[in-house]
Amino acid sequence: MNQQLVQLTLVVNDYDDAIAYYTEVLGFDLVEDTAMNETKRWVVVKPKGKGGCSLLLARAANEEQGKAVGNQTGGRVFLFLHTDNFFRDYKTLVEKGVEFVRDPSEESYGTVAVFKDLYGNLWDFIQPKKAKSKTNN
């Protein structure tokens, strides 16, 4: 069996604001932006690089969905963005105005900091430590 988690829905207030943030500030690729009807679009963004999960940016369609914008996990870190060069990308994000709410730290799993996206969702920004390979002796 081979299964993969390939896409998550992120509820947003506005398609164009969300596209601008995720592409211009976080540097994601816009994979698709297709009008479904007069009010609904299929908007997919994805971090640069191979593989990984994409985000379906879904505009809140009612009051209940609107309440979830920026708080989809009740204040917990929601998404985890990995990088191959933490301090290069951290510096770029800071220069672009990304609000980090937890400073960089070294943890057992890698270098990490926490930032808020334009709606207040919390993200872990991580450069994972490389796994040590096992050798037969």
MDAnalysis code that builds the backbone (N, CA, C; Angstrom):
import MDAnalysis as mda
import numpy as np

u = mda.Universe.empty(411, n_residues=137, atom_resindex=np.repeat(np.arange(137), 3), trajectory=True)
u.add_TopologyAttr("name", ["N", "CA", "C"] * 137)
u.add_TopologyAttr("resid", np.arange(1, 138))
u.add_TopologyAttr("resname", ["MET", "ASN", "GLN", "GLN", "LEU", "VAL", "GLN", "LEU", "THR", "LEU", "VAL", "VAL", "ASN", "ASP", "TYR", "ASP", "ASP", "ALA", "ILE", "ALA", "TYR", "TYR", "THR", "GLU", "VAL", "LEU", "GLY", "PHE", "ASP", "LEU", "VAL", "GLU", "ASP", "THR", "ALA", "MET", "ASN", "GLU", "THR", "LYS", "ARG", "TRP", "VAL", "VAL", "VAL", "LYS", "PRO", "LYS", "GLY", "LYS", "GLY", "GLY", "CYS", "SER", "LEU", "LEU", "LEU", "ALA", "ARG", "ALA", "ALA", "ASN", "GLU", "GLU", "GLN", "GLY", "LYS", "ALA", "VAL", "GLY", "ASN", "GLN", "THR", "GLY", "GLY", "ARG", "VAL", "PHE", "LEU", "PHE", "LEU", "HIS", "THR", "ASP", "ASN", "PHE", "PHE", "ARG", "ASP", "TYR", "LYS", "THR", "LEU", "VAL", "GLU", "LYS", "GLY", "VAL", "GLU", "PHE", "VAL", "ARG", "ASP", "PRO", "SER", "GLU", "GLU", "SER", "TYR", "GLY", "THR", "VAL", "ALA", "VAL", "PHE", "LYS", "ASP", "LEU", "TYR", "GLY", "ASN", "LEU", "TRP", "ASP", "PHE", "ILE", "GLN", "PRO", "LYS", "LYS", "ALA", "LYS", "SER", "LYS", "THR", "ASN", "ASN"])
u.atoms.positions = np.array([
    [0.850, -1.178, 0.000],
    [0.000, 0.000, 0.000],
    [0.894, 1.239, 0.000],
    [0.502, 2.243, -0.754],
    [1.232, 3.502, -0.801],
    [0.227, 4.646, -0.730],
    [0.214, 5.353, 0.381],
    [-0.692, 6.478, 0.541],
    [0.105, 7.714, 0.901],
    [-0.411, 8.879, 0.517],
    [0.247, 10.138, 0.823],
    [-0.796, 11.182, 1.177],
    [-0.468, 12.044, 2.099],
    [-1.271, 13.224, 2.359],
    [-0.746, 14.287, 1.406],
    [-1.570, 14.754, 0.485],
    [-1.074, 15.634, -0.566],
    [-1.609, 17.056, -0.504],
    [-2.700, 17.281, 0.229],
    [-3.276, 18.614, 0.249],
    [-4.074, 18.845, 1.523],
    [-3.973, 20.065, 2.052],
    [-4.748, 20.489, 3.209],
    [-5.516, 21.750, 2.840],
    [-6.699, 21.914, 3.399],
    [-7.464, 23.133, 3.187],
    [-7.103, 24.145, 4.258],
    [-6.822, 25.362, 3.827],
    [-6.561, 26.474, 4.722],
    [-7.633, 27.519, 4.457],
    [-8.486, 27.775, 5.455],
    [-9.579, 28.730, 5.291],
    [-9.007, 30.144, 5.399],
    [-9.349, 30.982, 4.409],
    [-8.816, 32.340, 4.318],
    [-9.962, 33.337, 4.151],
    [-9.668, 34.610, 4.384],
    [-10.677, 35.654, 4.207],
    [-10.809, 36.104, 2.761],
    [-9.703, 36.075, 2.017],
    [-9.694, 36.616, 0.669],
    [-8.688, 35.846, -0.184],
    [-9.126, 35.412, -1.356],
    [-8.233, 34.643, -2.232],
    [-6.986, 35.434, -2.621],
    [-7.184, 36.647, -3.122],
    [-6.055, 37.402, -3.665],
    [-5.055, 37.796, -2.585],
    [-5.532, 38.196, -1.406],
    [-4.615, 38.507, -0.305],
    [-3.812, 37.271, 0.088],
    [-4.488, 36.132, 0.154],
    [-3.804, 34.886, 0.530],
    [-2.779, 34.478, -0.525],
    [-3.159, 34.567, -1.803],
    [-2.206, 34.241, -2.875],
    [-0.981, 35.136, -2.771],
    [-1.187, 36.440, -2.605],
    [-0.062, 37.374, -2.507],
    [0.847, 37.018, -1.342],
    [0.267, 36.716, -0.186],
    [1.073, 36.384, 0.984],
    [1.880, 35.107, 0.754],
    [1.215, 34.051, 0.341],
    [1.911, 32.766, 0.234],
    [2.918, 32.733, -0.912],
    [2.691, 33.484, -1.968],
    [3.645, 33.492, -3.078],
    [4.724, 34.557, -2.919],
    [4.335, 35.778, -2.550],
    [5.303, 36.871, -2.494],
    [6.079, 36.917, -1.185],
    [5.451, 36.570, -0.076],
    [6.123, 36.636, 1.220],
    [6.784, 35.301, 1.555],
    [6.021, 34.209, 1.506],
    [6.605, 32.908, 1.847],
    [7.325, 32.253, 0.680],
    [7.115, 32.752, -0.536],
    [7.835, 32.224, -1.698],
    [7.274, 30.935, -2.260],
    [6.018, 30.621, -1.961],
    [5.388, 29.418, -2.497],
    [5.090, 29.600, -3.981],
    [4.868, 28.499, -4.663],
    [4.424, 28.511, -6.055],
    [2.897, 28.482, -6.090],
    [2.326, 29.239, -7.004],
    [0.892, 29.155, -7.272],
    [0.705, 28.017, -8.267],
    [0.101, 26.935, -7.823],
    [-0.074, 25.738, -8.639],
    [-1.324, 25.853, -9.502],
    [-2.401, 26.401, -8.923],
    [-3.655, 26.506, -9.667],
    [-4.511, 27.625, -9.093],
    [-5.214, 28.321, -9.969],
    [-6.202, 29.328, -9.582],
    [-7.313, 29.260, -10.626],
    [-8.334, 28.471, -10.339],
    [-9.416, 28.215, -11.274],
    [-10.741, 28.676, -10.674],
    [-11.481, 29.488, -11.423],
    [-12.804, 29.921, -10.980],
    [-13.763, 28.740, -11.074],
    [-14.466, 28.468, -9.964],
    [-15.442, 27.384, -9.932],
    [-16.849, 27.922, -10.231],
    [-17.106, 29.124, -9.741],
    [-18.344, 29.852, -10.019],
    [-18.072, 31.322, -9.703],
    [-19.094, 32.128, -9.542],
    [-18.884, 33.561, -9.317],
    [-18.191, 33.887, -8.006],
    [-18.293, 33.021, -7.016],
    [-17.725, 33.321, -5.705],
    [-16.664, 32.330, -5.234],
    [-16.543, 31.198, -5.885],
    [-15.637, 30.145, -5.421],
    [-14.539, 29.897, -6.438],
    [-13.301, 29.790, -5.905],
    [-12.138, 29.471, -6.743],
    [-11.421, 28.266, -6.148],
    [-10.733, 27.533, -7.014],
    [-9.876, 26.428, -6.585],
    [-8.454, 26.966, -6.657],
    [-7.908, 27.328, -5.472],
    [-6.597, 27.971, -5.403],
    [-5.648, 27.066, -4.623],
    [-4.566, 26.656, -5.270],
    [-3.601, 25.752, -4.655],
    [-2.218, 26.395, -4.698],
    [-1.561, 26.420, -3.531],
    [-0.181, 26.889, -3.428],
    [0.655, 25.787, -2.799],
    [1.970, 25.859, -3.054],
    [2.852, 24.795, -2.573],
    [4.246, 25.367, -2.356],
    [4.907, 24.961, -1.278],
    [6.300, 25.395, -1.095],
    [7.163, 24.931, -2.267],
    [8.206, 25.689, -2.556],
    [9.125, 25.301, -3.634],
    [9.828, 23.996, -3.259],
    [10.177, 23.216, -4.245],
    [10.879, 21.967, -4.004],
    [10.037, 20.780, -4.425],
    [10.650, 19.644, -4.344],
    [9.987, 18.407, -4.759],
    [9.135, 17.841, -3.629],
    [8.051, 17.199, -4.037],
    [7.211, 16.495, -3.071],
    [6.511, 17.436, -2.120],
    [6.057, 16.884, -1.034],
    [5.407, 17.679, -0.011],
    [3.929, 17.885, -0.254],
    [3.338, 18.571, 0.652],
    [1.903, 18.787, 0.687],
    [1.592, 20.188, 0.164],
    [0.497, 20.324, -0.549],
    [0.066, 21.643, -1.008],
    [-1.083, 22.134, -0.138],
    [-1.376, 23.432, -0.255],
    [-2.470, 24.041, 0.484],
    [-3.548, 24.486, -0.479],
    [-4.777, 24.088, -0.201],
    [-5.937, 24.589, -0.919],
    [-6.427, 25.800, -0.133],
    [-6.332, 26.981, -0.723],
    [-6.783, 28.199, -0.066],
    [-8.270, 28.348, -0.340],
    [-9.076, 28.180, 0.699],
    [-10.530, 28.189, 0.567],
    [-11.096, 29.402, 1.292],
    [-11.732, 30.292, 0.554],
    [-12.315, 31.489, 1.158],
    [-13.499, 31.087, 2.027],
    [-13.529, 31.627, 3.238],
    [-14.636, 31.348, 4.156],
    [-15.946, 31.742, 3.496],
    [-16.896, 30.810, 3.469],
    [-18.159, 31.021, 2.757],
    [-19.309, 31.399, 3.686],
    [-19.085, 31.301, 5.003],
    [-20.149, 31.650, 5.946],
    [-19.521, 32.056, 7.279],
    [-20.353, 32.450, 8.208],
    [-19.870, 32.936, 9.501],
    [-19.100, 31.860, 10.266],
    [-19.581, 30.650, 10.237],
    [-18.912, 29.548, 10.945],
    [-17.504, 29.337, 10.409],
    [-17.353, 29.295, 9.102],
    [-16.023, 29.139, 8.503],
    [-15.157, 30.358, 8.799],
    [-15.760, 31.535, 8.790],
    [-15.024, 32.757, 9.088],
    [-14.402, 32.740, 10.471],
    [-15.062, 32.092, 11.416],
    [-14.530, 31.991, 12.776],
    [-13.243, 31.159, 12.826],
    [-13.062, 30.267, 11.863],
    [-11.883, 29.397, 11.847],
    [-10.661, 30.059, 11.229],
    [-10.857, 31.146, 10.498],
    [-9.729, 31.804, 9.836],
    [-8.728, 32.258, 10.893],
    [-7.497, 31.796, 10.756],
    [-6.431, 32.171, 11.676],
    [-6.391, 31.364, 12.959],
    [-7.338, 30.478, 13.152],
    [-7.387, 29.704, 14.391],
    [-7.913, 28.297, 14.118],
    [-7.409, 27.706, 13.076],
    [-7.930, 26.405, 12.645],
    [-7.578, 25.274, 13.596],
    [-6.614, 25.503, 14.491],
    [-6.242, 24.454, 15.438],
    [-6.338, 24.932, 16.886],
    [-7.150, 25.947, 17.127],
    [-7.365, 26.411, 18.488],
    [-6.144, 27.013, 19.146],
    [-5.261, 27.600, 18.350],
    [-4.083, 28.263, 18.903],
    [-2.818, 27.426, 18.914],
    [-2.903, 26.188, 18.483],
    [-1.713, 25.320, 18.386],
    [-1.004, 25.571, 17.069],
    [0.267, 25.187, 17.003],
    [0.963, 25.233, 15.714],
    [0.187, 24.356, 14.758],
    [-0.051, 24.881, 13.568],
    [-0.904, 24.212, 12.588],
    [-0.103, 23.543, 11.481],
    [0.869, 24.258, 10.944],
    [1.603, 23.750, 9.786],
    [3.099, 23.767, 10.076],
    [3.828, 22.901, 9.375],
    [5.258, 22.721, 9.593],
    [5.967, 22.880, 8.259],
    [6.765, 23.945, 8.144],
    [7.474, 24.248, 6.907],
    [8.953, 23.937, 7.105],
    [9.463, 22.990, 6.320],
    [10.868, 22.612, 6.396],
    [11.682, 23.398, 5.381],
    [12.940, 23.618, 5.714],
    [13.881, 24.297, 4.838],
    [15.212, 23.569, 4.863],
    [16.007, 23.788, 3.825],
    [17.348, 23.201, 3.791],
    [18.404, 24.187, 4.287],
    [17.997, 25.446, 4.562],
    [18.933, 26.445, 5.061],
    [18.165, 27.417, 5.952],
    [18.107, 27.116, 7.227],
    [17.263, 27.853, 8.158],
    [17.578, 29.341, 8.176],
    [18.832, 29.705, 8.434],
    [19.133, 31.115, 8.661],
    [19.054, 31.944, 7.384],
    [19.345, 31.379, 6.242],
    [19.141, 32.092, 4.967],
    [17.667, 32.445, 4.815],
    [16.800, 31.445, 4.979],
    [15.369, 31.655, 4.762],
    [14.729, 32.449, 5.894],
    [15.199, 32.266, 7.119],
    [14.699, 33.042, 8.258],
    [14.943, 34.526, 8.013],
    [16.149, 34.858, 7.591],
    [16.504, 36.262, 7.323],
    [15.591, 36.837, 6.244],
    [15.365, 36.094, 5.185],
    [14.491, 36.549, 4.100],
    [13.070, 36.775, 4.602],
    [12.557, 35.852, 5.394],
    [11.192, 35.991, 5.918],
    [11.069, 37.204, 6.828],
    [12.050, 37.421, 7.686],
    [12.038, 38.590, 8.564],
    [12.050, 39.867, 7.723],
    [12.900, 39.909, 6.691],
    [12.974, 41.081, 5.816],
    [11.648, 41.344, 5.107],
    [10.868, 40.301, 4.869],
    [9.574, 40.451, 4.208],
    [8.438, 40.720, 5.190],
    [8.783, 40.878, 6.472],
    [7.792, 41.265, 7.468],
    [7.067, 40.136, 8.157],
    [7.532, 38.905, 8.002],
    [6.893, 37.784, 8.696],
    [7.103, 37.951, 10.193],
    [6.031, 37.773, 10.963],
    [6.088, 37.924, 12.415],
    [6.439, 36.590, 13.071],
    [7.633, 36.529, 13.630],
    [8.044, 35.343, 14.385],
    [7.654, 35.549, 15.837],
    [6.959, 34.570, 16.392],
    [6.487, 34.665, 17.769],
    [7.333, 33.826, 18.719],
    [8.220, 33.025, 18.166],
    [9.191, 32.278, 18.959],
    [10.515, 32.318, 18.222],
    [11.543, 32.788, 18.907],
    [12.864, 32.940, 18.302],
    [13.464, 31.588, 17.937],
    [14.432, 31.597, 17.011],
    [15.091, 30.347, 16.643],
    [15.724, 29.659, 17.843],
    [15.622, 28.346, 17.840],
    [16.266, 27.548, 18.882],
    [16.709, 26.225, 18.279],
    [17.699, 25.639, 18.926],
    [18.193, 24.319, 18.532],
    [17.480, 23.283, 19.373],
    [16.815, 22.373, 18.713],
    [16.108, 21.297, 19.385],
    [16.702, 19.967, 18.934],
    [16.282, 18.884, 19.550],
    [16.821, 17.565, 19.201],
    [16.541, 17.201, 17.749],
    [15.482, 17.745, 17.178],
    [15.081, 17.424, 15.802],
    [15.562, 18.436, 14.778],
    [16.119, 19.582, 15.232],
    [16.630, 20.568, 14.293],
    [16.515, 21.989, 14.816],
    [16.726, 22.945, 13.912],
    [16.597, 24.360, 14.230],
    [15.169, 24.774, 13.920],
    [14.523, 25.506, 14.858],
    [13.100, 25.818, 14.699],
    [12.788, 27.211, 15.225],
    [11.820, 27.848, 14.599],
    [11.215, 29.084, 15.081],
    [9.737, 29.007, 14.710],
    [8.912, 29.824, 15.354],
    [7.477, 29.804, 15.085],
    [7.066, 31.169, 14.550],
    [6.291, 31.159, 13.444],
    [5.783, 32.415, 12.906],
    [4.278, 32.348, 12.714],
    [3.688, 33.549, 12.584],
    [2.268, 33.681, 12.278],
    [2.128, 34.019, 10.807],
    [1.152, 33.410, 10.144],
    [0.869, 33.819, 8.774],
    [-0.025, 35.057, 8.793],
    [-0.470, 35.511, 7.637],
    [-1.235, 36.758, 7.580],
    [-2.532, 36.698, 8.357],
    [-3.042, 35.511, 8.663],
    [-4.297, 35.388, 9.406],
    [-4.088, 35.040, 10.870],
    [-2.854, 34.715, 11.250],
    [-2.567, 34.369, 12.642],
    [-2.339, 32.894, 12.897],
    [-2.463, 32.052, 11.857],
    [-2.144, 30.632, 12.029],
    [-0.668, 30.498, 12.396],
    [-0.368, 29.593, 13.318],
    [1.010, 29.373, 13.741],
    [1.669, 28.285, 12.910],
    [2.896, 28.556, 12.511],
    [3.703, 27.638, 11.706],
    [5.023, 27.375, 12.421],
    [5.470, 26.130, 12.436],
    [6.845, 25.811, 12.805],
    [7.683, 25.917, 11.540],
    [8.754, 26.679, 11.619],
    [9.715, 26.796, 10.513],
    [10.949, 26.029, 10.955],
    [11.289, 24.972, 10.237],
    [12.261, 23.996, 10.742],
    [13.297, 23.622, 9.690],
    [14.550, 23.556, 10.126],
    [15.576, 22.849, 9.360],
    [15.880, 21.588, 10.152],
    [15.347, 20.448, 9.667],
    [15.550, 19.199, 10.409],
    [17.020, 18.802, 10.449],
    [17.393, 18.155, 11.554],
    [18.733, 17.576, 11.620],
    [18.775, 16.395, 10.673],
    [19.908, 16.211, 10.075],
    [20.059, 15.064, 9.173],
    [20.132, 13.798, 9.992],
    [19.411, 12.797, 9.535],
    [19.432, 11.499, 10.218],
    [20.799, 10.873, 10.062],
    [21.273, 10.287, 11.153],
    [22.558, 9.599, 11.091],
    [22.342, 8.245, 10.427],
    [23.173, 7.949, 9.459],
    [23.025, 6.672, 8.782],
    [23.678, 5.577, 9.603],
    [23.083, 4.391, 9.531],
    [23.617, 3.244, 10.257],
    [24.538, 2.487, 9.311],
    [25.663, 2.096, 9.831],
    [26.589, 1.311, 9.026],
    [26.814, -0.026, 9.701],
    [26.984, -1.033, 8.902],
    [27.278, -2.368, 9.447],
    [28.757, -2.498, 9.685],
    [29.143, -2.849, 10.880],
    [30.559, -3.045, 11.204],
    [30.817, -4.474, 11.501],
])
